[in-house]
Amino acid sequence: MRRRTAGTARHHRPLSTVVTLASVGLLLVGCTAAGKAGEADSASGKDAKGQSVKVGLVYSRTGLLADYGKQYRDGFMAGLDYATNGTNKVAGHRIEVTEQDDAGDPGKAVSAAKNLIGKGYKVLAGTTDSGVALQMAPLAAQNKVLYISGPAATDAVTGINKYTFRSGRQSYQDILTAGTMLGEAKGKKVTVLAQDSTFGQANVAAVKAVLGSKGAKVDSVLAPPSATDLTPFARQVKAGGPDLVFVAWAGSTAPALWTALDQQGVLGASKVVTGLAGTASYPIFGDAGSKVSFLAHYFPGAGGGNAVEKSMLDSVTKAGGTPDLFTPDGFTAAQMVVRAVEEGGADSAAMVKALEGWSFDGVKGKEQVRAEDHALVQPMFVAKLKGKGAGARPELVSTEAMDKVAPPATPSAG
């Protein structure tokens, strides 16, 4: 496989678990930062040809998000192969990768990261869970190592410090994508349908912050997490006459929710949008799937079959994996690692500089690492589900340009 030059602008799990992961997942609760104060940057930069650069891949190999972790890991290995032409070397440096399982536990992640840093690792990547990312980022800054977060979507990672980057999308990009389905937001009514929980309330706050600031009138219908009869809540949503219904739902009652929304006519009366999770989640929508609009970070084929996407799909499939929602996050992380090492060797400050402002051709299309806050500005997608049950598959409706769904800049905290 051929890579583009670095400088070119260029399992099955039980249904209850699948349903839990099928919600939009906009804002995951973070933890307070932990870590130890640090060590100076390595002085070994581009002049130290032949030096190995050690990369620690800390991700959820086990735990609730293990499926997502596997997608990330498969993508990373495919991306490393692509970006180094199958050599695992760039600019005379060999890239050595060590995998560590955090099991979605911030404590385990920090412990693994400290151990790797103590052994001279200058790059950390991975992180499926937002709570883990919010622990890892300060640790990276304190020890002056490059940290590239993965699928963790919390907006708080963007701009948190100069050593932290992200290889996936963030929550703000999700909500802006949903907003494109509303059209002109001013004066429009948006109802957030969620559970009355920390997760649900966080989604209400996020939609108010993003779409409310654009002039939309945002209200909410919140159901007790224990509720199993969801018909009254579907009726309440319809009675409000919203222009857009934003659904953020977690748990085993998701199939019942979509059935209730369909039976009460909500799906025909308003535009209804939710997040498209991984392949295993598609069957939960049942007959409602074809009537819902999905904001999508990625699904196979969303990139239009560009050369980078084709390389990822072919490589992951050949290795026995299945490309899915977060496979591009790993692939992109590997592209970023190779760029950083090619330009900065093992010098952390030089690696950071190499990534800031970098534009490149990615799985999803043209992408850019924004210099001021390290947000990954990228296209997002709107999709529909065709078919139902095991045969349900997403179909691309539109691609939202990266600038259209870019989060507001949050300058780095240093």
Salt bridges, closest charged atoms under 4 A:
ASP67 OD1 - HIS11 NE2 2.97
ASP67 OD2 - ARG13 NE 2.83
ASP74 OD2 - LYS70 NZ 2.76
ASP74 OD1 - ARG73 NH1 3.90
GLU99 OE1 - ARG61 NH1 3.85
GLU99 OE2 - ARG73 NE 3.12
ASP174 OD2 - ARG169 NH2 2.94
ASP219 OD2 - LYS189 NZ 3.49
ASP262 OD1 - LYS291 NZ 2.76
ASP287 OD1 - LYS388 NZ 2.56
ASP314 OD2 - LYS310 NZ 2.94
ASP329 OD1 - HIS297 NE2 2.65
GLU342 OE2 - ARG3 NH2 3.00
GLU356 OE2 - HIS374 NE2 2.73
ASP361 OD2 - ARG4 NE 3.08
ASP361 OD1 - LYS366 NZ 2.84
ASP373 OD2 - ARG370 NH2 2.72
GLU400 OE1 - LYS404 NZ 3.34
